[in-house]
Amino acid sequence: MPRQLQNPVRPAVARGAASPLAEPAWVRWLLIAAALGFLALFLGLPLAAVFIEAFRKGVSTYLAAFEDPDAWAAIKLTLLTAGIAVPLNLVFGLAAAWCITKFDFRGKSLLITFIDLPFAVSPVISGLIYVLLFGAQGWFGPWLAAHDIKIIFAVPGIVLASIFVTFPFVARELIPLMQSQGSDEEEAAVSLGATGWQTFWHVTLPNVRWALLYGVILCNARAMGEFGAVSVVSGHIRGKTNTLPLHVEILYNEYNFVAAFACASLLAFLAIVTLVLKSIIEGRHLSKP
């Protein structure tokens, strides 16, 4: 009989046995301690300092910081900006992800490049782009002035800058997932007589709902916390064009530290809530069969 060939594949490690690639226990603990120490030093400590400084003079002083009309104007403008930018980016992200993953067309790679552009461009540069376009000396500035339309140093400019810096988040969460899912289910639904809207609502949207919600949360957090682009186009008009991050800067520059850290604590709380929601959504998405 011919000699049986030896299986070149290494035998699996017996259950309960240590993996040959496993590091010694002291190495694992050292890496864990280094990671936790790094997070505590560069993330936990600054975050704790914000809340400590905000409440350093008591709860009454903390709450008094929000009695300032300028603070409420900044909060309202921040919410308004996010309330406009996030739904628009939601629609754009869905449309862009659908086009990129379901169709082949000339210029697809260029579209993907444009989606990634805000990740590569500094927010300050994006703000300057809008000043160049819509400022008083910009390309469309004279026409806008002649028709009494104000974009720069007004709410429209803040919204435009926020949309620019946040529009990749939804699309970039949806595109990899929709590419991995393919289009078999949509094609099956269409072959069974479903319309395009029915296919989208009953097939596509349920499959991407967690990634979509994840992208919306990240987009909202960035829109409410954006500083660089908004700082360029806002004009820093107190009580009118200052968002919450800009209001924090003004208070800090005026040495009103308690009020500055009180307002900053709202943004820090938003970041914590975003991380919690992100973890919950990731867990639901990973546990989905």
C-alpha positions in Angstrom: 0.0 0.0 0.0 1.2 3.5 -0.7 2.5 5.3 2.3 -0.1 7.7 3.6 0.9 11.4 3.3 1.4 13.2 6.5 -1.0 16.1 7.0 1.0 19.3 6.7 -1.5 21.3 8.7 -0.5 21.7 12.3 -2.8 20.0 14.7 -5.2 22.1 16.6 -4.4 23.0 20.1 -6.1 20.8 22.5 -9.0 22.3 24.4 -7.8 23.9 27.6 -4.2 23.9 26.4 -2.3 27.2 26.1 -2.0 28.6 22.7 1.6 28.6 21.3 1.2 32.2 20.5 0.0 33.2 23.9 2.1 35.8 25.8 3.2 35.2 29.3 0.8 36.5 32.0 3.1 39.3 33.1 3.3 40.6 29.5 -0.5 40.7 29.2 -0.9 42.5 32.5 1.8 45.0 31.5 0.1 45.8 28.2 -3.3 46.2 30.0 -1.8 48.4 32.6 0.0 50.6 30.0 -3.2 51.0 28.0 -5.3 51.8 31.1 -2.7 54.2 32.3 -2.5 56.0 29.0 -6.3 56.4 28.9 -6.4 57.6 32.5 -3.7 60.2 31.9 -4.8 61.6 28.5 -8.5 61.0 28.6 -9.9 60.3 32.1 -7.9 63.0 33.9 -8.7 65.9 31.6 -12.4 64.8 31.5 -12.5 64.7 35.3 -10.8 68.1 35.5 -13.6 69.6 33.4 -16.3 68.5 35.8 -14.2 69.3 38.9 -13.6 72.9 37.8 -17.2 73.3 36.7 -18.5 72.4 40.2 -15.6 73.8 42.2 -17.7 76.7 43.6 -20.8 74.7 44.1 -23.9 73.7 42.2 -25.5 77.1 42.5 -22.6 78.8 40.8 -22.6 76.0 38.2 -26.3 76.6 37.4 -25.8 80.4 37.4 -23.5 80.0 34.4 -26.6 79.0 32.4 -28.7 82.0 33.4 -26.6 84.1 31.0 -28.7 84.9 27.9 -25.6 84.5 25.8 -25.2 81.0 27.1 -28.7 80.0 26.2 -28.3 81.6 22.8 -25.2 79.5 22.2 -27.0 76.3 23.3 -30.0 77.1 21.1 -27.8 77.8 18.1 -25.8 74.6 18.6 -29.0 72.6 18.7 -30.4 74.4 15.7 -27.2 73.8 13.7 -27.1 70.1 14.6 -30.9 69.8 13.9 -30.3 71.0 10.3 -27.0 69.4 9.5 -27.7 65.9 10.8 -30.9 65.2 8.8 -29.4 66.6 5.7 -26.3 64.4 6.1 -28.6 61.5 6.9 -30.3 61.9 3.5 -27.0 62.5 1.7 -25.3 59.5 3.4 -28.1 57.1 2.5 -28.2 58.4 -1.1 -24.4 58.2 -1.5 -24.1 54.8 0.0 -27.0 53.5 -2.1 -25.4 54.8 -5.4 -21.9 53.6 -4.5 -22.9 50.1 -3.4 -25.8 49.3 -5.8 -24.7 50.9 -9.1 -21.6 51.1 -11.3 -21.1 54.4 -12.9 -18.3 56.6 -14.2 -16.9 58.8 -11.5 -17.7 56.5 -8.6 -14.1 56.6 -7.2 -14.2 60.4 -7.5 -17.4 60.5 -5.4 -15.8 58.3 -2.8 -12.8 60.7 -2.7 -15.1 63.7 -2.2 -16.9 61.9 0.6 -13.5 61.5 2.4 -12.4 65.0 1.7 -13.5 66.6 5.0 -11.4 64.0 6.8 -8.3 65.2 5.0 -9.0 69.0 5.0 -8.5 71.0 8.2 -11.8 72.4 9.5 -10.2 75.9 9.5 -9.5 75.5 5.7 -13.1 74.4 5.1 -14.3 77.5 6.9 -12.0 79.7 4.8 -13.4 78.1 1.6 -16.9 79.4 2.5 -15.5 82.8 3.3 -13.9 82.8 -0.2 -17.2 81.8 -1.8 -19.7 83.8 0.2 -17.7 86.5 2.0 -18.0 90.2 1.3 -15.0 90.0 -1.0 -15.8 86.4 -2.2 -16.9 85.1 -5.5 -20.6 85.5 -4.7 -20.3 88.2 -2.1 -21.3 91.2 -4.3 -24.4 89.3 -5.6 -25.4 88.2 -2.1 -25.0 91.8 -0.8 -27.1 93.2 -3.7 -29.9 90.8 -2.7 -29.5 91.3 1.0 -28.6 87.7 1.7 -26.1 87.1 4.5 -24.3 83.8 4.8 -20.9 84.5 6.4 -21.1 85.8 10.0 -24.7 84.5 10.1 -26.5 81.2 10.9 -26.5 79.9 7.2 -22.7 80.0 7.2 -22.5 78.1 10.5 -24.9 75.5 9.1 -22.9 75.1 5.9 -19.6 74.7 7.6 -21.1 72.1 10.0 -22.6 70.2 7.1 -19.2 70.1 5.3 -17.2 68.7 8.2 -19.9 66.1 9.2 -21.2 64.7 6.0 -18.8 61.8 5.7 -19.9 60.1 8.9 -23.2 58.6 7.8 -22.0 57.5 4.4 -18.8 56.0 5.7 -20.7 53.9 8.2 -23.1 52.6 5.6 -20.9 52.0 2.6 -18.8 49.0 4.0 -21.9 47.3 5.4 -23.9 47.7 2.3 -21.0 46.4 0.2 -20.7 43.3 2.4 -24.4 42.6 2.2 -24.6 42.8 -1.6 -27.8 43.3 -3.5 -29.3 39.8 -3.6 -32.1 40.7 -1.2 -33.1 43.8 -3.0 -33.1 41.9 -6.4 -35.3 39.2 -4.8 -37.7 41.8 -3.5 -38.0 43.5 -6.9 -38.5 40.2 -8.7 -41.4 39.5 -6.4 -43.1 42.7 -7.4 -41.9 45.2 -4.8 -41.5 48.8 -5.8 -38.3 50.7 -5.2 -39.7 52.5 -2.1 -41.0 49.2 -0.7 -37.6 47.5 -1.3 -35.8 50.3 0.5 -38.2 50.5 3.4 -38.7 46.8 4.1 -35.3 45.3 3.0 -32.5 47.8 2.8 -33.3 50.1 5.7 -33.8 47.2 8.3 -30.4 45.7 7.2 -28.5 48.9 7.8 -30.5 50.5 10.7 -27.8 50.1 13.3 -25.0 51.4 11.1 -27.2 54.3 10.1 -28.0 55.1 13.7 -24.3 54.8 14.6 -23.4 57.3 11.9 -26.1 59.7 12.9 -24.8 59.7 16.5 -21.3 60.4 15.4 -22.5 63.1 13.0 -24.5 64.8 15.7 -21.7 64.8 18.2 -19.3 66.3 15.7 -21.8 68.9 14.6 -22.5 70.1 18.2 -18.8 70.1 19.1 -17.3 71.6 15.9 -15.0 74.6 16.6 -12.6 75.3 13.8 -14.8 75.7 10.7 -17.6 77.4 12.7 -15.1 79.8 14.3 -14.0 81.1 10.9 -17.5 81.7 9.4 -19.3 82.8 12.6 -17.7 86.2 13.3 -17.9 85.5 17.0 -21.0 87.7 17.5 -21.9 87.2 21.1 -25.5 86.0 21.5 -26.1 85.6 17.8 -23.5 83.5 16.0 -21.6 81.9 18.9 -22.2 78.1 19.2 -21.4 76.5 22.6 -17.8 75.7 21.8 -17.2 79.3 20.8 -19.0 80.5 23.9 -16.6 78.4 26.0 -13.6 80.0 24.3 -15.0 83.5 25.0 -15.7 82.8 28.7 -12.2 81.3 29.1 -10.5 84.3 27.5 -12.4 86.5 29.8 -11.1 84.5 32.8 -14.6 83.4 33.7 -13.3 79.9 34.3 -16.3 78.5 36.3 -18.8 79.5 33.6 -16.4 78.3 30.8 -16.0 74.9 32.4 -19.7 74.7 33.2 -20.5 75.1 29.5 -17.7 72.7 28.6 -19.1 70.1 30.9 -22.2 70.0 28.6 -20.0 69.1 25.7 -18.1 66.6 27.8 -21.4 65.0 28.9 -22.4 64.9 25.2 -19.2 63.0 24.5 -19.9 60.5 27.3 -23.4 59.9 26.1 -22.1 59.4 22.5 -19.7 56.8 23.7 -22.3 54.9 25.7 -24.8 55.0 22.7 -21.9 53.9 20.4 -21.2 50.9 22.6 -24.8 49.9 22.8 -25.3 50.1 19.1 -22.1 48.3 18.3 -23.2 45.5 20.7 -26.6 45.2 19.1 -25.1 45.2 15.6 -22.5 42.5 16.5 -25.2 40.4 18.2 -27.5 40.5 15.2 -27.6 37.1 13.5 
